[in-house]
Amino acid sequence: ALVALTFPASAWATNGYFTHGASIKEKALAGAGAAFSQDTLAAANNPAGMVWQGARYDVGATLFSPMREYSAEGGPSNFCAGPMGPCSFSIGDGDQSIDSENEAFLIPHFGYNWLLDNGNTVGISVFGNGGMNTEYKDGTASIFNGATFVTADGTYGDGTAGVDLSQLFIATTYSAKINDTSSWGISGIVAYQRFEAKGLGNFAAFSTDPDNLTNNDHDTSTGIGVRFGYQAEIKPGIRFGVAYQPEIDMSEFDDYSGLFAEDGDFNIPSNFTIGMAFDVGSNNGVLVIDLQQINYEDVKAVSNPIEPLTDGSCMANPATGGTGDGCLGGDDGAGFGWEDITVVKIGYQWQVDDWTWRVGYSDGDQPIPSSEVTFNILAPGVMTKHVTFGLTKQIDANSELDFAFMYAPTEEVDGTNTFDEAQEIELEMNQYELAFSYNRRF
């Protein structure tokens, strides 16, 4: 409860806005571990793995550092198709490059597992599974009102622009052995979201509810979900795991009902993971391979394209706000245009005396098409590749220290400004992450 109450705003933006891994040991393996669970944060990947952990706890924190930047070249032109109705804006005055503020985030995690008399377990895992935080304090926009250009401060001409989305998951897991080599598990999930948007006032003409579009401080959203898992050793030294989490229905962000489609609806998308683990070589070597699918297209606020703001689905009105299902906040309202992604994760670990070493690599699809760069300045979740390293130091028979490091090399996505066809926008990001944890068996 204490962790839940003090959990800070998260800034995950690795596989879309999902973290590449919750467990420290899995983080060091590029997030792989559906078939090979090693601690009490395993429930975030596969609840079936909790029964093999026995009675123990894990506590730790991650220092996450995303470096976000956008640049705009070309324009401004008198292209008319945007939120000033009928004409719109260019970002900058032809050439602009701006870094986001907030480049370091401390994110705690906690897990505890109880061993029952029948050999099964009940556990609780507290972790952040996703989020996004951007804040662009500098920059200008050149707004064309049909006769002349007006220069205004801010990426979208309304001062400091950005979003702050954090997600907290509290998973209570029951896991049971089917036999000596297989298990199943189920997690009941309490999900909590916190969101704020700033600097979007010039989109008011395209919003069904302009008063609940932007600059309304933080709003919260809650929901209850479930995650299922299964693990088995199908042959000696070969293990299989699978887990599935259906879409989690969240309460609406009422203070941003004029931004997100369906009156502020922002559910957590369904996702599943399939994994294999193989004992390889000497020194207790284990090769792990996971395939993860994240279905961002479940959520209209995330997956709907920006196109409805320019294709006639929304009739802009600067005085009263927009009308039509394609308007921001509408039933089919414009969004960020994210696509479903598939991520392949590969890791290898081996043991030398009291040390266990890990390396990993993951590669996934790009969730942001080039046609969606204009709005995704706010949410540049462009990362596709991650390189990881980690280790565990055995302290005594019952306790360990874990460490993981992640580097996501620079990724770029560029495309045309939706509201000025003479301008190209490029999104760019790279990331670093350090994670530590302490665990103890009892």
PyMOL commands that set and color helices and strands:
alter all, ss='L'
color gray80, all
select helices_A, chain A and resi 2-6+24-28+42-44+47-53+201-206+210-212+254-256+261-264+296-298+300-303+307-309+370-372+375-377
alter helices_A, ss='H'
color red, helices_A
select strands_A, chain A and resi 56-74+89-91+95-99+105-115+121-133+140-144+149-153+162-179+182-198+219-235+238-245+271-279+286-294+341-352+355-364+385-396+399-417+420-441
alter strands_A, ss='S'
color yellow, strands_A
deselect
rebuild
show_as cartoon
